[in-house]
Amino acid sequence: MSLKNALDRIAYKMIMLSPHEFSTLMLISHAAQTIDLGLAEIDALVRHQLILLDSEQKRAILTPYGCRLLEMLSTWS
């Protein structure tokens, strides 16, 4: 996948996320402990391939797309 296609995919995901999903993504990125994996927002973030679930440790891990999305958001502020 080219860089342009990857960035287009990330930009598309940004439009499709709800405010709760954005905030959950930010919480996951800064969480030192486990979070409630039963949240509906978690399912949406997995579906958008922004996080992976580690069921053994009961935590969510950002994918490269999730990391890139947060990087893009931080440059806008």
QUIVEN-V524840 format. One record per residue. N is the residue number from 1. RES is the residue in three letters. PHI is phi as a letter, one per 20 degrees, with the letter a starting at -180 (999 if undefined). NEAR is the number of other ideal C-beta (glycine too) atoms within 10 Angstrom. Layout:
n={N,N}
res={RES,RES}
phi={PHI,PHI}
near={NEAR,NEAR}
This chain:
n={1,2,3,4,5,6,7,8,9,10,11,12,13,14,15,16,17,18,19,20,21,22,23,24,25,26,27,28,29,30,31,32,33,34,35,36,37,38,39,40,41,42,43,44,45,46,47,48,49,50,51,52,53,54,55,56,57,58,59,60,61,62,63,64,65,66,67,68,69,70,71,72,73,74,75,76,77}
res={MET,SER,LEU,LYS,ASN,ALA,LEU,ASP,ARG,ILE,ALA,TYR,LYS,MET,ILE,MET,LEU,SER,PRO,HIS,GLU,PHE,SER,THR,LEU,MET,LEU,ILE,SER,HIS,ALA,ALA,GLN,THR,ILE,ASP,LEU,GLY,LEU,ALA,GLU,ILE,ASP,ALA,LEU,VAL,ARG,HIS,GLN,LEU,ILE,LEU,LEU,ASP,SER,GLU,GLN,LYS,ARG,ALA,ILE,LEU,THR,PRO,TYR,GLY,CYS,ARG,LEU,LEU,GLU,MET,LEU,SER,THR,TRP,SER}
phi={999,f,f,f,f,f,f,f,f,f,f,f,f,f,f,e,e,e,g,f,f,g,f,f,f,f,f,f,f,d,f,e,c,f,c,f,e,e,f,f,f,f,g,f,f,f,f,e,m,e,c,c,d,d,f,f,e,l,b,d,c,f,e,g,f,f,f,f,f,f,f,f,f,f,f,e,e}
near={7,7,7,8,9,13,12,12,16,18,12,10,19,14,6,11,18,11,8,12,20,16,12,24,25,13,13,20,15,7,12,5,6,11,15,9,14,7,15,11,21,19,13,18,25,15,10,21,13,25,23,13,15,12,7,6,9,12,17,25,13,17,16,11,16,22,14,17,23,17,10,13,13,9,6,6,4}
